[in-house]
Amino acid sequence: TQLLEQSPQFLSIQEGENLTVYCNSSSVFSSLQWYRQEPGEGPVLLVTVVTGGEVKKLKRLTFQFGDARKDSSLHITAAQPGDTGLYLCAGAGGYGNKLVFGAGTILRVKS
Amino acid sequence: DAGVIQSPRHEVTEMGQEVTLRCKPISGHNSLFWYRQTMMRGLELLIYFNNNVPIDDSGMPEDRFSAKMPNASFSTLKIQPSEPRDSAVYFCASSLHRGDTGANVLTFGAGSRLTVL
């Protein structure tokens, strides 16, 4: 069974601060995705990384896939209250159809 | 497209009752997934279908749970009989899987919050 561990579980910061969320596994994934979920809604895809060492930027969010494709990180620069939510990483193995999710990181950005 | 549509959004029932959750995937998507989310266990994959065929149901907790996909536009997840520990938010998601090693992008519904008393 492929398991994804996310850290930290909970993060409360002030507006304007930077933060990094980590997603680690002992398994190799063919791709890894990050989702964001708000209360009362389903997760929404933020980004997909496929190549080891890949870095993708989405405005103030920077996503990195580890060289060995076992881990990933999400860095948010100058966090805003609108960034508040549950951040989930999800890994796919093999032919990529089955996604396994980490437990998530709850982010709260205070104004 | 209206996205993935789930019903009901909320259900409160008593232990022992049958519960049926419904899902309409995005038109044209060929894969459908049922997930369960709780605070303790996070988001767990229960079962997924490719082209209406169940591929992996290893996440289904026990025989009380069953899922069907009679056609490409409809799926149900049934719990009979329901128990308090089944209380959770159940999500349906769909995707267009290309059958290669490319990443599978899931679009989730808003979820069905189930409370079993």
Interface residues (C-beta under 8 A of the other chain):
Chain A: S30 S31 Q33 G40 E41 G42 P43 V44 L45 T48 V50 L88 A90 A92 G94 Y95 G96 N97 K98 L99 V100 F101 G102 A103 G104
Chain B: V4 S31 F33 Y35 G42 L43 E44 L45 Y48 N50 I55 D56 F91 A93 S95 H97 G99 D100 T101 G102 A103 N104 V105 L106 T107 F108 G109 A110 G111
